[in-house]
Amino acid sequence: MYYYARDYEQAVQQANVALQLNPNSMAAHAVVGWAYTEQKKYSDAIQELQIAARVSGGATVYQCALARAYALSGNSREAERMLRQLETMQGQLQGAGTGIAAIHVALGNPERALKWLEETAPGDLQANWLRVDPAFDSLRSNPRFAAVLRRVGAKQQ
């Protein structure tokens, strides 16, 4: 929650407490990686997200976060390689659309990000965090993003 509240120092601190209890906590490594990404500590973020991806057995949520960190670090080549791989596996990646959209935002492709959100957000568990996820701050004023938020928040019939 500290991460989503943009209290990155506290997020890292709490995740490190969790890592003292369980050094293989994929979620704790991910939180540290996400926080470091927002703090622009990209090499540290990449290291933590690589661990989260490895420990999780390659969970797409962590692969997407890693690709996003590569993109923001300036390593667009690696980010695009990972993105192509993730998009190729799209049919097998239930709930990965939000993560793929975040990579597109980081690569400077807001139109592609919005298309992914429009097509995949309803039914994507990660979309529950769209309202507060820092990865989408640059899209917040876009009416298409607001429409996605309304659709995600709508009760399913």
Phi and psi in radians as a Rosetta constraint file:
Dihedral C 1 N 2 CA 2 C 2 CIRCULARHARMONIC -1.072 0.35
Dihedral N 2 CA 2 C 2 N 3 CIRCULARHARMONIC -0.660 0.35
Dihedral C 2 N 3 CA 3 C 3 CIRCULARHARMONIC -1.041 0.35
Dihedral N 3 CA 3 C 3 N 4 CIRCULARHARMONIC -0.876 0.35
Dihedral C 3 N 4 CA 4 C 4 CIRCULARHARMONIC -1.186 0.35
Dihedral N 4 CA 4 C 4 N 5 CIRCULARHARMONIC -0.412 0.35
Dihedral C 4 N 5 CA 5 C 5 CIRCULARHARMONIC -1.457 0.35
Dihedral N 5 CA 5 C 5 N 6 CIRCULARHARMONIC -0.008 0.35
Dihedral C 5 N 6 CA 6 C 6 CIRCULARHARMONIC 1.160 0.35
Dihedral N 6 CA 6 C 6 N 7 CIRCULARHARMONIC 0.452 0.35
Dihedral C 6 N 7 CA 7 C 7 CIRCULARHARMONIC -1.736 0.35
Dihedral N 7 CA 7 C 7 N 8 CIRCULARHARMONIC 1.335 0.35
Dihedral C 7 N 8 CA 8 C 8 CIRCULARHARMONIC -1.183 0.35
Dihedral N 8 CA 8 C 8 N 9 CIRCULARHARMONIC -0.614 0.35
Dihedral C 8 N 9 CA 9 C 9 CIRCULARHARMONIC -1.072 0.35
Dihedral N 9 CA 9 C 9 N 10 CIRCULARHARMONIC -0.802 0.35
Dihedral C 9 N 10 CA 10 C 10 CIRCULARHARMONIC -1.167 0.35
Dihedral N 10 CA 10 C 10 N 11 CIRCULARHARMONIC -0.629 0.35
Dihedral C 10 N 11 CA 11 C 11 CIRCULARHARMONIC -1.073 0.35
Dihedral N 11 CA 11 C 11 N 12 CIRCULARHARMONIC -0.803 0.35
Dihedral C 11 N 12 CA 12 C 12 CIRCULARHARMONIC -1.117 0.35
Dihedral N 12 CA 12 C 12 N 13 CIRCULARHARMONIC -0.773 0.35
Dihedral C 12 N 13 CA 13 C 13 CIRCULARHARMONIC -1.034 0.35
Dihedral N 13 CA 13 C 13 N 14 CIRCULARHARMONIC -0.833 0.35
Dihedral C 13 N 14 CA 14 C 14 CIRCULARHARMONIC -1.191 0.35
Dihedral N 14 CA 14 C 14 N 15 CIRCULARHARMONIC -0.674 0.35
Dihedral C 14 N 15 CA 15 C 15 CIRCULARHARMONIC -1.136 0.35
Dihedral N 15 CA 15 C 15 N 16 CIRCULARHARMONIC -0.631 0.35
Dihedral C 15 N 16 CA 16 C 16 CIRCULARHARMONIC -1.169 0.35
Dihedral N 16 CA 16 C 16 N 17 CIRCULARHARMONIC -0.579 0.35
Dihedral C 16 N 17 CA 17 C 17 CIRCULARHARMONIC -1.078 0.35
Dihedral N 17 CA 17 C 17 N 18 CIRCULARHARMONIC -0.792 0.35
Dihedral C 17 N 18 CA 18 C 18 CIRCULARHARMONIC -1.075 0.35
Dihedral N 18 CA 18 C 18 N 19 CIRCULARHARMONIC -0.671 0.35
Dihedral C 18 N 19 CA 19 C 19 CIRCULARHARMONIC -1.205 0.35
Dihedral N 19 CA 19 C 19 N 20 CIRCULARHARMONIC -0.505 0.35
Dihedral C 19 N 20 CA 20 C 20 CIRCULARHARMONIC -1.138 0.35
Dihedral N 20 CA 20 C 20 N 21 CIRCULARHARMONIC -0.623 0.35
Dihedral C 20 N 21 CA 21 C 21 CIRCULARHARMONIC -1.353 0.35
Dihedral N 21 CA 21 C 21 N 22 CIRCULARHARMONIC -0.634 0.35
Dihedral C 21 N 22 CA 22 C 22 CIRCULARHARMONIC -2.555 0.35
Dihedral N 22 CA 22 C 22 N 23 CIRCULARHARMONIC 1.669 0.35
Dihedral C 22 N 23 CA 23 C 23 CIRCULARHARMONIC -1.064 0.35
Dihedral N 23 CA 23 C 23 N 24 CIRCULARHARMONIC -0.270 0.35
Dihedral C 23 N 24 CA 24 C 24 CIRCULARHARMONIC -1.794 0.35
Dihedral N 24 CA 24 C 24 N 25 CIRCULARHARMONIC 0.354 0.35
Dihedral C 24 N 25 CA 25 C 25 CIRCULARHARMONIC -1.258 0.35
Dihedral N 25 CA 25 C 25 N 26 CIRCULARHARMONIC 1.873 0.35
Dihedral C 25 N 26 CA 26 C 26 CIRCULARHARMONIC -1.100 0.35
Dihedral N 26 CA 26 C 26 N 27 CIRCULARHARMONIC -0.666 0.35
Dihedral C 26 N 27 CA 27 C 27 CIRCULARHARMONIC -1.129 0.35
Dihedral N 27 CA 27 C 27 N 28 CIRCULARHARMONIC -0.716 0.35
Dihedral C 27 N 28 CA 28 C 28 CIRCULARHARMONIC -1.158 0.35
Dihedral N 28 CA 28 C 28 N 29 CIRCULARHARMONIC -0.746 0.35
Dihedral C 28 N 29 CA 29 C 29 CIRCULARHARMONIC -1.069 0.35
Dihedral N 29 CA 29 C 29 N 30 CIRCULARHARMONIC -0.690 0.35
Dihedral C 29 N 30 CA 30 C 30 CIRCULARHARMONIC -1.120 0.35
Dihedral N 30 CA 30 C 30 N 31 CIRCULARHARMONIC -0.774 0.35
Dihedral C 30 N 31 CA 31 C 31 CIRCULARHARMONIC -1.065 0.35
Dihedral N 31 CA 31 C 31 N 32 CIRCULARHARMONIC -0.755 0.35
Dihedral C 31 N 32 CA 32 C 32 CIRCULARHARMONIC -1.073 0.35
Dihedral N 32 CA 32 C 32 N 33 CIRCULARHARMONIC -0.777 0.35
Dihedral C 32 N 33 CA 33 C 33 CIRCULARHARMONIC -1.092 0.35
Dihedral N 33 CA 33 C 33 N 34 CIRCULARHARMONIC -0.750 0.35
Dihedral C 33 N 34 CA 34 C 34 CIRCULARHARMONIC -1.097 0.35
Dihedral N 34 CA 34 C 34 N 35 CIRCULARHARMONIC -0.781 0.35
Dihedral C 34 N 35 CA 35 C 35 CIRCULARHARMONIC -1.125 0.35
Dihedral N 35 CA 35 C 35 N 36 CIRCULARHARMONIC -0.775 0.35
Dihedral C 35 N 36 CA 36 C 36 CIRCULARHARMONIC -1.085 0.35
Dihedral N 36 CA 36 C 36 N 37 CIRCULARHARMONIC -0.618 0.35
Dihedral C 36 N 37 CA 37 C 37 CIRCULARHARMONIC -1.057 0.35
Dihedral N 37 CA 37 C 37 N 38 CIRCULARHARMONIC -0.805 0.35
Dihedral C 37 N 38 CA 38 C 38 CIRCULARHARMONIC -1.189 0.35
Dihedral N 38 CA 38 C 38 N 39 CIRCULARHARMONIC -0.475 0.35
Dihedral C 38 N 39 CA 39 C 39 CIRCULARHARMONIC -1.493 0.35
Dihedral N 39 CA 39 C 39 N 40 CIRCULARHARMONIC 0.030 0.35
Dihedral C 39 N 40 CA 40 C 40 CIRCULARHARMONIC 1.138 0.35
Dihedral N 40 CA 40 C 40 N 41 CIRCULARHARMONIC 0.469 0.35
Dihedral C 40 N 41 CA 41 C 41 CIRCULARHARMONIC -1.669 0.35
Dihedral N 41 CA 41 C 41 N 42 CIRCULARHARMONIC 1.184 0.35
Dihedral C 41 N 42 CA 42 C 42 CIRCULARHARMONIC -1.143 0.35
Dihedral N 42 CA 42 C 42 N 43 CIRCULARHARMONIC -0.714 0.35
Dihedral C 42 N 43 CA 43 C 43 CIRCULARHARMONIC -1.125 0.35
Dihedral N 43 CA 43 C 43 N 44 CIRCULARHARMONIC -0.693 0.35
Dihedral C 43 N 44 CA 44 C 44 CIRCULARHARMONIC -1.175 0.35
Dihedral N 44 CA 44 C 44 N 45 CIRCULARHARMONIC -0.696 0.35
Dihedral C 44 N 45 CA 45 C 45 CIRCULARHARMONIC -1.067 0.35
Dihedral N 45 CA 45 C 45 N 46 CIRCULARHARMONIC -0.816 0.35
Dihedral C 45 N 46 CA 46 C 46 CIRCULARHARMONIC -1.062 0.35
Dihedral N 46 CA 46 C 46 N 47 CIRCULARHARMONIC -0.758 0.35
Dihedral C 46 N 47 CA 47 C 47 CIRCULARHARMONIC -1.044 0.35
Dihedral N 47 CA 47 C 47 N 48 CIRCULARHARMONIC -0.823 0.35
Dihedral C 47 N 48 CA 48 C 48 CIRCULARHARMONIC -1.155 0.35
Dihedral N 48 CA 48 C 48 N 49 CIRCULARHARMONIC -0.704 0.35
Dihedral C 48 N 49 CA 49 C 49 CIRCULARHARMONIC -1.258 0.35
Dihedral N 49 CA 49 C 49 N 50 CIRCULARHARMONIC -0.538 0.35
Dihedral C 49 N 50 CA 50 C 50 CIRCULARHARMONIC -1.095 0.35
Dihedral N 50 CA 50 C 50 N 51 CIRCULARHARMONIC -0.727 0.35
Dihedral C 50 N 51 CA 51 C 51 CIRCULARHARMONIC -1.117 0.35
Dihedral N 51 CA 51 C 51 N 52 CIRCULARHARMONIC -0.814 0.35
Dihedral C 51 N 52 CA 52 C 52 CIRCULARHARMONIC -1.030 0.35
Dihedral N 52 CA 52 C 52 N 53 CIRCULARHARMONIC -0.771 0.35
Dihedral C 52 N 53 CA 53 C 53 CIRCULARHARMONIC -1.122 0.35
Dihedral N 53 CA 53 C 53 N 54 CIRCULARHARMONIC -0.744 0.35
Dihedral C 53 N 54 CA 54 C 54 CIRCULARHARMONIC -1.154 0.35
Dihedral N 54 CA 54 C 54 N 55 CIRCULARHARMONIC -0.864 0.35
Dihedral C 54 N 55 CA 55 C 55 CIRCULARHARMONIC -1.121 0.35
Dihedral N 55 CA 55 C 55 N 56 CIRCULARHARMONIC -0.559 0.35
Dihedral C 55 N 56 CA 56 C 56 CIRCULARHARMONIC -1.407 0.35
Dihedral N 56 CA 56 C 56 N 57 CIRCULARHARMONIC -0.085 0.35
Dihedral C 56 N 57 CA 57 C 57 CIRCULARHARMONIC 1.367 0.35
Dihedral N 57 CA 57 C 57 N 58 CIRCULARHARMONIC 0.385 0.35
Dihedral C 57 N 58 CA 58 C 58 CIRCULARHARMONIC 1.579 0.35
Dihedral N 58 CA 58 C 58 N 59 CIRCULARHARMONIC 0.500 0.35
Dihedral C 58 N 59 CA 59 C 59 CIRCULARHARMONIC -0.952 0.35
Dihedral N 59 CA 59 C 59 N 60 CIRCULARHARMONIC 2.342 0.35
Dihedral C 59 N 60 CA 60 C 60 CIRCULARHARMONIC -1.092 0.35
Dihedral N 60 CA 60 C 60 N 61 CIRCULARHARMONIC -0.583 0.35
Dihedral C 60 N 61 CA 61 C 61 CIRCULARHARMONIC -1.028 0.35
Dihedral N 61 CA 61 C 61 N 62 CIRCULARHARMONIC -0.653 0.35
Dihedral C 61 N 62 CA 62 C 62 CIRCULARHARMONIC -1.425 0.35
Dihedral N 62 CA 62 C 62 N 63 CIRCULARHARMONIC -0.579 0.35
Dihedral C 62 N 63 CA 63 C 63 CIRCULARHARMONIC -1.114 0.35
Dihedral N 63 CA 63 C 63 N 64 CIRCULARHARMONIC -0.718 0.35
Dihedral C 63 N 64 CA 64 C 64 CIRCULARHARMONIC -1.120 0.35
Dihedral N 64 CA 64 C 64 N 65 CIRCULARHARMONIC -0.755 0.35
Dihedral C 64 N 65 CA 65 C 65 CIRCULARHARMONIC -1.095 0.35
Dihedral N 65 CA 65 C 65 N 66 CIRCULARHARMONIC -0.673 0.35
Dihedral C 65 N 66 CA 66 C 66 CIRCULARHARMONIC -1.137 0.35
Dihedral N 66 CA 66 C 66 N 67 CIRCULARHARMONIC -0.796 0.35
Dihedral C 66 N 67 CA 67 C 67 CIRCULARHARMONIC -1.072 0.35
Dihedral N 67 CA 67 C 67 N 68 CIRCULARHARMONIC -0.692 0.35
Dihedral C 67 N 68 CA 68 C 68 CIRCULARHARMONIC -1.081 0.35
Dihedral N 68 CA 68 C 68 N 69 CIRCULARHARMONIC -0.749 0.35
Dihedral C 68 N 69 CA 69 C 69 CIRCULARHARMONIC -1.105 0.35
Dihedral N 69 CA 69 C 69 N 70 CIRCULARHARMONIC -0.707 0.35
Dihedral C 69 N 70 CA 70 C 70 CIRCULARHARMONIC -1.048 0.35
Dihedral N 70 CA 70 C 70 N 71 CIRCULARHARMONIC -0.800 0.35
Dihedral C 70 N 71 CA 71 C 71 CIRCULARHARMONIC -1.046 0.35
Dihedral N 71 CA 71 C 71 N 72 CIRCULARHARMONIC -0.840 0.35
Dihedral C 71 N 72 CA 72 C 72 CIRCULARHARMONIC -1.190 0.35
Dihedral N 72 CA 72 C 72 N 73 CIRCULARHARMONIC -0.453 0.35
Dihedral C 72 N 73 CA 73 C 73 CIRCULARHARMONIC -1.342 0.35
Dihedral N 73 CA 73 C 73 N 74 CIRCULARHARMONIC -0.186 0.35
Dihedral C 73 N 74 CA 74 C 74 CIRCULARHARMONIC 1.775 0.35
Dihedral N 74 CA 74 C 74 N 75 CIRCULARHARMONIC -0.074 0.35
Dihedral C 74 N 75 CA 75 C 75 CIRCULARHARMONIC -1.590 0.35
Dihedral N 75 CA 75 C 75 N 76 CIRCULARHARMONIC 1.171 0.35
Dihedral C 75 N 76 CA 76 C 76 CIRCULARHARMONIC -1.167 0.35
Dihedral N 76 CA 76 C 76 N 77 CIRCULARHARMONIC -0.467 0.35
Dihedral C 76 N 77 CA 77 C 77 CIRCULARHARMONIC -1.061 0.35
Dihedral N 77 CA 77 C 77 N 78 CIRCULARHARMONIC -0.847 0.35
Dihedral C 77 N 78 CA 78 C 78 CIRCULARHARMONIC -1.203 0.35
Dihedral N 78 CA 78 C 78 N 79 CIRCULARHARMONIC -0.678 0.35
Dihedral C 78 N 79 CA 79 C 79 CIRCULARHARMONIC -1.077 0.35
Dihedral N 79 CA 79 C 79 N 80 CIRCULARHARMONIC -0.776 0.35
Dihedral C 79 N 80 CA 80 C 80 CIRCULARHARMONIC -1.194 0.35
Dihedral N 80 CA 80 C 80 N 81 CIRCULARHARMONIC -0.613 0.35
Dihedral C 80 N 81 CA 81 C 81 CIRCULARHARMONIC -1.079 0.35
Dihedral N 81 CA 81 C 81 N 82 CIRCULARHARMONIC -0.843 0.35
Dihedral C 81 N 82 CA 82 C 82 CIRCULARHARMONIC -1.120 0.35
Dihedral N 82 CA 82 C 82 N 83 CIRCULARHARMONIC -0.705 0.35
Dihedral C 82 N 83 CA 83 C 83 CIRCULARHARMONIC -1.059 0.35
Dihedral N 83 CA 83 C 83 N 84 CIRCULARHARMONIC -0.805 0.35
Dihedral C 83 N 84 CA 84 C 84 CIRCULARHARMONIC -1.021 0.35
Dihedral N 84 CA 84 C 84 N 85 CIRCULARHARMONIC -0.747 0.35
Dihedral C 84 N 85 CA 85 C 85 CIRCULARHARMONIC -1.113 0.35
Dihedral N 85 CA 85 C 85 N 86 CIRCULARHARMONIC -0.780 0.35
Dihedral C 85 N 86 CA 86 C 86 CIRCULARHARMONIC -1.140 0.35
Dihedral N 86 CA 86 C 86 N 87 CIRCULARHARMONIC -0.730 0.35
Dihedral C 86 N 87 CA 87 C 87 CIRCULARHARMONIC -1.171 0.35
Dihedral N 87 CA 87 C 87 N 88 CIRCULARHARMONIC -0.605 0.35
Dihedral C 87 N 88 CA 88 C 88 CIRCULARHARMONIC -1.104 0.35
Dihedral N 88 CA 88 C 88 N 89 CIRCULARHARMONIC -0.603 0.35
Dihedral C 88 N 89 CA 89 C 89 CIRCULARHARMONIC -1.550 0.35
Dihedral N 89 CA 89 C 89 N 90 CIRCULARHARMONIC 0.156 0.35
Dihedral C 89 N 90 CA 90 C 90 CIRCULARHARMONIC -0.802 0.35
Dihedral N 90 CA 90 C 90 N 91 CIRCULARHARMONIC -0.789 0.35
Dihedral C 90 N 91 CA 91 C 91 CIRCULARHARMONIC -1.090 0.35
Dihedral N 91 CA 91 C 91 N 92 CIRCULARHARMONIC -0.441 0.35
Dihedral C 91 N 92 CA 92 C 92 CIRCULARHARMONIC -1.675 0.35
Dihedral N 92 CA 92 C 92 N 93 CIRCULARHARMONIC -0.108 0.35
Dihedral C 92 N 93 CA 93 C 93 CIRCULARHARMONIC -1.784 0.35
Dihedral N 93 CA 93 C 93 N 94 CIRCULARHARMONIC 1.290 0.35
Dihedral C 93 N 94 CA 94 C 94 CIRCULARHARMONIC -1.129 0.35
Dihedral N 94 CA 94 C 94 N 95 CIRCULARHARMONIC 2.168 0.35
Dihedral C 94 N 95 CA 95 C 95 CIRCULARHARMONIC 1.447 0.35
Dihedral N 95 CA 95 C 95 N 96 CIRCULARHARMONIC 0.267 0.35
Dihedral C 95 N 96 CA 96 C 96 CIRCULARHARMONIC -1.701 0.35
Dihedral N 96 CA 96 C 96 N 97 CIRCULARHARMONIC -0.068 0.35
Dihedral C 96 N 97 CA 97 C 97 CIRCULARHARMONIC -1.037 0.35
Dihedral N 97 CA 97 C 97 N 98 CIRCULARHARMONIC -0.688 0.35
Dihedral C 97 N 98 CA 98 C 98 CIRCULARHARMONIC -1.124 0.35
Dihedral N 98 CA 98 C 98 N 99 CIRCULARHARMONIC -0.738 0.35
Dihedral C 98 N 99 CA 99 C 99 CIRCULARHARMONIC -1.128 0.35
Dihedral N 99 CA 99 C 99 N 100 CIRCULARHARMONIC -0.719 0.35
Dihedral C 99 N 100 CA 100 C 100 CIRCULARHARMONIC -1.127 0.35
Dihedral N 100 CA 100 C 100 N 101 CIRCULARHARMONIC -0.704 0.35
Dihedral C 100 N 101 CA 101 C 101 CIRCULARHARMONIC -1.058 0.35
Dihedral N 101 CA 101 C 101 N 102 CIRCULARHARMONIC -0.691 0.35
Dihedral C 101 N 102 CA 102 C 102 CIRCULARHARMONIC -1.110 0.35
Dihedral N 102 CA 102 C 102 N 103 CIRCULARHARMONIC -0.622 0.35
Dihedral C 102 N 103 CA 103 C 103 CIRCULARHARMONIC -1.133 0.35
Dihedral N 103 CA 103 C 103 N 104 CIRCULARHARMONIC -0.773 0.35
Dihedral C 103 N 104 CA 104 C 104 CIRCULARHARMONIC -1.058 0.35
Dihedral N 104 CA 104 C 104 N 105 CIRCULARHARMONIC -0.708 0.35
Dihedral C 104 N 105 CA 105 C 105 CIRCULARHARMONIC -1.047 0.35
Dihedral N 105 CA 105 C 105 N 106 CIRCULARHARMONIC -0.823 0.35
Dihedral C 105 N 106 CA 106 C 106 CIRCULARHARMONIC -1.117 0.35
Dihedral N 106 CA 106 C 106 N 107 CIRCULARHARMONIC -0.526 0.35
Dihedral C 106 N 107 CA 107 C 107 CIRCULARHARMONIC -1.475 0.35
Dihedral N 107 CA 107 C 107 N 108 CIRCULARHARMONIC -0.003 0.35
Dihedral C 107 N 108 CA 108 C 108 CIRCULARHARMONIC 1.450 0.35
Dihedral N 108 CA 108 C 108 N 109 CIRCULARHARMONIC 0.481 0.35
Dihedral C 108 N 109 CA 109 C 109 CIRCULARHARMONIC -2.031 0.35
Dihedral N 109 CA 109 C 109 N 110 CIRCULARHARMONIC 1.194 0.35
Dihedral C 109 N 110 CA 110 C 110 CIRCULARHARMONIC -1.084 0.35
Dihedral N 110 CA 110 C 110 N 111 CIRCULARHARMONIC -0.591 0.35
Dihedral C 110 N 111 CA 111 C 111 CIRCULARHARMONIC -1.117 0.35
Dihedral N 111 CA 111 C 111 N 112 CIRCULARHARMONIC -0.761 0.35
Dihedral C 111 N 112 CA 112 C 112 CIRCULARHARMONIC -1.135 0.35
Dihedral N 112 CA 112 C 112 N 113 CIRCULARHARMONIC -0.682 0.35
Dihedral C 112 N 113 CA 113 C 113 CIRCULARHARMONIC -1.081 0.35
Dihedral N 113 CA 113 C 113 N 114 CIRCULARHARMONIC -0.809 0.35
Dihedral C 113 N 114 CA 114 C 114 CIRCULARHARMONIC -1.102 0.35
Dihedral N 114 CA 114 C 114 N 115 CIRCULARHARMONIC -0.676 0.35
Dihedral C 114 N 115 CA 115 C 115 CIRCULARHARMONIC -1.072 0.35
Dihedral N 115 CA 115 C 115 N 116 CIRCULARHARMONIC -0.791 0.35
Dihedral C 115 N 116 CA 116 C 116 CIRCULARHARMONIC -1.076 0.35
Dihedral N 116 CA 116 C 116 N 117 CIRCULARHARMONIC -0.768 0.35
Dihedral C 116 N 117 CA 117 C 117 CIRCULARHARMONIC -1.113 0.35
Dihedral N 117 CA 117 C 117 N 118 CIRCULARHARMONIC -0.770 0.35
Dihedral C 117 N 118 CA 118 C 118 CIRCULARHARMONIC -1.062 0.35
Dihedral N 118 CA 118 C 118 N 119 CIRCULARHARMONIC -0.649 0.35
Dihedral C 118 N 119 CA 119 C 119 CIRCULARHARMONIC -1.476 0.35
Dihedral N 119 CA 119 C 119 N 120 CIRCULARHARMONIC -0.468 0.35
Dihedral C 119 N 120 CA 120 C 120 CIRCULARHARMONIC -2.124 0.35
Dihedral N 120 CA 120 C 120 N 121 CIRCULARHARMONIC -0.303 0.35
Dihedral C 120 N 121 CA 121 C 121 CIRCULARHARMONIC -1.033 0.35
Dihedral N 121 CA 121 C 121 N 122 CIRCULARHARMONIC -0.832 0.35
Dihedral C 121 N 122 CA 122 C 122 CIRCULARHARMONIC -1.112 0.35
Dihedral N 122 CA 122 C 122 N 123 CIRCULARHARMONIC 2.128 0.35
Dihedral C 122 N 123 CA 123 C 123 CIRCULARHARMONIC 1.693 0.35
Dihedral N 123 CA 123 C 123 N 124 CIRCULARHARMONIC -0.130 0.35
Dihedral C 123 N 124 CA 124 C 124 CIRCULARHARMONIC -1.654 0.35
Dihedral N 124 CA 124 C 124 N 125 CIRCULARHARMONIC 2.016 0.35
Dihedral C 124 N 125 CA 125 C 125 CIRCULARHARMONIC -0.960 0.35
Dihedral N 125 CA 125 C 125 N 126 CIRCULARHARMONIC -0.681 0.35
Dihedral C 125 N 126 CA 126 C 126 CIRCULARHARMONIC -1.145 0.35
Dihedral N 126 CA 126 C 126 N 127 CIRCULARHARMONIC -0.400 0.35
Dihedral C 126 N 127 CA 127 C 127 CIRCULARHARMONIC -1.139 0.35
Dihedral N 127 CA 127 C 127 N 128 CIRCULARHARMONIC -0.304 0.35
Dihedral C 127 N 128 CA 128 C 128 CIRCULARHARMONIC -1.064 0.35
Dihedral N 128 CA 128 C 128 N 129 CIRCULARHARMONIC -0.353 0.35
Dihedral C 128 N 129 CA 129 C 129 CIRCULARHARMONIC -1.748 0.35
Dihedral N 129 CA 129 C 129 N 130 CIRCULARHARMONIC 0.029 0.35
Dihedral C 129 N 130 CA 130 C 130 CIRCULARHARMONIC -0.952 0.35
Dihedral N 130 CA 130 C 130 N 131 CIRCULARHARMONIC -0.643 0.35
Dihedral C 130 N 131 CA 131 C 131 CIRCULARHARMONIC -1.089 0.35
Dihedral N 131 CA 131 C 131 N 132 CIRCULARHARMONIC -0.430 0.35
Dihedral C 131 N 132 CA 132 C 132 CIRCULARHARMONIC -2.186 0.35
Dihedral N 132 CA 132 C 132 N 133 CIRCULARHARMONIC -0.094 0.35
Dihedral C 132 N 133 CA 133 C 133 CIRCULARHARMONIC -1.240 0.35
Dihedral N 133 CA 133 C 133 N 134 CIRCULARHARMONIC 2.113 0.35
Dihedral C 133 N 134 CA 134 C 134 CIRCULARHARMONIC -1.040 0.35
Dihedral N 134 CA 134 C 134 N 135 CIRCULARHARMONIC -0.404 0.35
Dihedral C 134 N 135 CA 135 C 135 CIRCULARHARMONIC -1.056 0.35
Dihedral N 135 CA 135 C 135 N 136 CIRCULARHARMONIC -0.369 0.35
Dihedral C 135 N 136 CA 136 C 136 CIRCULARHARMONIC -1.937 0.35
Dihedral N 136 CA 136 C 136 N 137 CIRCULARHARMONIC 0.254 0.35
Dihedral C 136 N 137 CA 137 C 137 CIRCULARHARMONIC -1.001 0.35
Dihedral N 137 CA 137 C 137 N 138 CIRCULARHARMONIC -0.648 0.35
Dihedral C 137 N 138 CA 138 C 138 CIRCULARHARMONIC -1.231 0.35
Dihedral N 138 CA 138 C 138 N 139 CIRCULARHARMONIC -0.235 0.35
Dihedral C 138 N 139 CA 139 C 139 CIRCULARHARMONIC -1.735 0.35
Dihedral N 139 CA 139 C 139 N 140 CIRCULARHARMONIC -0.103 0.35
Dihedral C 139 N 140 CA 140 C 140 CIRCULARHARMONIC -0.994 0.35
Dihedral N 140 CA 140 C 140 N 141 CIRCULARHARMONIC -0.580 0.35
Dihedral C 140 N 141 CA 141 C 141 CIRCULARHARMONIC -1.513 0.35
Dihedral N 141 CA 141 C 141 N 142 CIRCULARHARMONIC -0.055 0.35
Dihedral C 141 N 142 CA 142 C 142 CIRCULARHARMONIC -1.399 0.35
Dihedral N 142 CA 142 C 142 N 143 CIRCULARHARMONIC 2.218 0.35
Dihedral C 142 N 143 CA 143 C 143 CIRCULARHARMONIC -1.035 0.35
Dihedral N 143 CA 143 C 143 N 144 CIRCULARHARMONIC -0.559 0.35
Dihedral C 143 N 144 CA 144 C 144 CIRCULARHARMONIC -1.158 0.35
Dihedral N 144 CA 144 C 144 N 145 CIRCULARHARMONIC -0.647 0.35
Dihedral C 144 N 145 CA 145 C 145 CIRCULARHARMONIC -1.165 0.35
Dihedral N 145 CA 145 C 145 N 146 CIRCULARHARMONIC -0.741 0.35
Dihedral C 145 N 146 CA 146 C 146 CIRCULARHARMONIC -1.049 0.35
Dihedral N 146 CA 146 C 146 N 147 CIRCULARHARMONIC -0.657 0.35
Dihedral C 146 N 147 CA 147 C 147 CIRCULARHARMONIC -1.154 0.35
Dihedral N 147 CA 147 C 147 N 148 CIRCULARHARMONIC -0.672 0.35
Dihedral C 147 N 148 CA 148 C 148 CIRCULARHARMONIC -1.090 0.35
Dihedral N 148 CA 148 C 148 N 149 CIRCULARHARMONIC -0.780 0.35
Dihedral C 148 N 149 CA 149 C 149 CIRCULARHARMONIC -1.039 0.35
Dihedral N 149 CA 149 C 149 N 150 CIRCULARHARMONIC -0.718 0.35
Dihedral C 149 N 150 CA 150 C 150 CIRCULARHARMONIC -1.101 0.35
Dihedral N 150 CA 150 C 150 N 151 CIRCULARHARMONIC -0.728 0.35
Dihedral C 150 N 151 CA 151 C 151 CIRCULARHARMONIC -1.168 0.35
Dihedral N 151 CA 151 C 151 N 152 CIRCULARHARMONIC -0.693 0.35
Dihedral C 151 N 152 CA 152 C 152 CIRCULARHARMONIC -1.167 0.35
Dihedral N 152 CA 152 C 152 N 153 CIRCULARHARMONIC -0.645 0.35
Dihedral C 152 N 153 CA 153 C 153 CIRCULARHARMONIC -1.405 0.35
Dihedral N 153 CA 153 C 153 N 154 CIRCULARHARMONIC -0.202 0.35
Dihedral C 153 N 154 CA 154 C 154 CIRCULARHARMONIC -1.247 0.35
Dihedral N 154 CA 154 C 154 N 155 CIRCULARHARMONIC 2.514 0.35
Dihedral C 154 N 155 CA 155 C 155 CIRCULARHARMONIC -1.246 0.35
Dihedral N 155 CA 155 C 155 N 156 CIRCULARHARMONIC 2.370 0.35
Dihedral C 155 N 156 CA 156 C 156 CIRCULARHARMONIC -1.393 0.35
Dihedral N 156 CA 156 C 156 N 157 CIRCULARHARMONIC 2.381 0.35
